[in-house]
Amino acid sequence: MHTQTSPHEQAGRPASRIEKMVVFRLAGRAFGIDVDRVREIRGWQPTTELPQSADHMLGVINLRGAIVPVFDLQARLGFGRNAIGLASVVVVADFGDRMIGILADAVSDIVDILPGELLPPPADCCDAALLHGLIARDNEIIGLLDLVAIGGAEGSPA
């Protein structure tokens, strides 16, 4: 008997059990991350810049005694620097015992991922390691980000 494989298994990655995602906006594009990774969503607050940081690292914030690096994910993904506005938010996500903040234009929704809805990105179109997959919703494509891949082995976006 043949069992159907998920896009992750087809791409050589283990099947994901992501069932819900937080959807946010970056330069008019929709991206999402696993809701289980999100610890909180905060309004923008200024960061403390650190010397010799990567261009996409905005600095750090103090989150109830924890120092959390905040990254411009839009710049990290190659879409240019994010202009901080009134609706800008920081999505705080965790990587086990570490947290990071991700600057986003706004959080728009929390959505369910239906069985079979998560599709692999087209071959040779982008760095597929950064995406768990793509979801077509209404007239929009949502890229489900793999923050571990974006963050590298150490868990902080490089």
PyMOL commands that set and color helices and strands:
alter all, ss='L'
color gray80, all
select helices_A, chain A and resi 7-10+35-37+73-76+128-130+147-151
alter helices_A, ss='H'
color red, helices_A
select strands_A, chain A and resi 20-26+29-34+38-43+57-63+66-71+89-95+98-104+106-112+131-137+140-145
alter strands_A, ss='S'
color yellow, strands_A
deselect
rebuild
show_as cartoon
